[in-house]
Amino acid sequence: MTRIELLMLPENIASERVATKSGYSKEGILKKALVHKDGSKRDCLLYAKTM
């Protein structure tokens, strides 16, 4: 089995829609897991699919 994970910003609605239509399931929010280029920490969504 192979697990594929997608991370995206919560405000990126289009990416969430593509992930859902491609069979990925929303697994949760990772708080302050992404470091932006300006140094700020951002939340991101975790989607995953097992093949």
C-alpha contacts under 8 A as a table, 3 or more apart, distances in Angstrom:
res1	aa1	res2	aa2	distance
1	M	50	T	6.59
1	M	51	M	5.63
2	T	50	T	5.54
2	T	51	M	5.16
3	R	48	A	6.91
3	R	49	K	5.76
3	R	50	T	4.37
3	R	51	M	6.34
4	I	48	A	5.58
4	I	49	K	5.38
4	I	50	T	6.33
4	I	51	M	7.93
5	E	46	L	6.86
5	E	47	Y	5.72
5	E	48	A	4.34
5	E	49	K	6.64
6	L	19	A	7.97
6	L	45	L	7.92
6	L	46	L	5.82
6	L	47	Y	5.06
6	L	48	A	6.13
7	L	44	C	6.11
7	L	45	L	5.49
7	L	46	L	4.94
7	L	47	Y	6.51
8	M	12	N	6.85
8	M	15	S	7.23
8	M	16	E	7.80
8	M	44	C	5.28
8	M	45	L	5.26
8	M	46	L	6.96
9	L	12	N	5.50
9	L	42	R	7.81
9	L	43	D	6.72
9	L	44	C	4.64
9	L	45	L	6.06
10	P	13	I	7.19
10	P	43	D	7.24
10	P	44	C	5.88
10	P	45	L	5.91
12	N	15	S	5.64
12	N	16	E	6.62
13	I	16	E	5.11
13	I	17	R	6.29
14	A	17	R	5.14
14	A	18	V	6.34
15	S	18	V	5.10
15	S	19	A	6.10
16	E	19	A	5.14
16	E	20	T	6.17
17	R	20	T	5.21
17	R	21	K	6.15
18	V	21	K	5.17
18	V	22	S	6.05
19	A	22	S	5.10
19	A	23	G	6.54
19	A	24	Y	5.30
19	A	25	S	7.71
19	A	47	Y	7.26
20	T	23	G	5.36
20	T	24	Y	5.16
20	T	25	S	6.43
20	T	26	K	7.87
21	K	24	Y	7.40
23	G	49	K	6.84
24	Y	47	Y	5.79
24	Y	48	A	5.18
24	Y	49	K	4.87
25	S	47	Y	5.29
25	S	48	A	5.48
25	S	49	K	6.42
26	K	45	L	7.51
26	K	46	L	6.08
26	K	47	Y	4.39
26	K	48	A	6.68
27	E	45	L	7.78
27	E	46	L	5.55
27	E	47	Y	5.50
27	E	48	A	6.84
28	G	45	L	5.95
28	G	46	L	5.43
28	G	47	Y	7.38
29	I	43	D	6.74
29	I	44	C	5.74
29	I	45	L	4.56
29	I	46	L	6.00
30	L	33	A	5.61
30	L	43	D	5.63
30	L	44	C	5.35
30	L	45	L	6.17
30	L	46	L	6.96
31	K	42	R	7.01
31	K	43	D	4.52
31	K	44	C	6.74
32	K	35	V	7.44
32	K	41	K	4.89
32	K	42	R	4.61
32	K	43	D	4.58
32	K	44	C	7.44
33	A	41	K	6.68
33	A	42	R	6.23
33	A	43	D	5.80
33	A	44	C	6.62
34	L	41	K	5.59
34	L	42	R	5.06
34	L	43	D	6.31
34	L	44	C	6.66
35	V	39	G	5.98
35	V	40	S	5.82
35	V	41	K	4.55
35	V	42	R	6.19
36	H	39	G	5.32
36	H	40	S	5.34
36	H	41	K	6.03
36	H	42	R	6.78
37	K	40	S	7.39
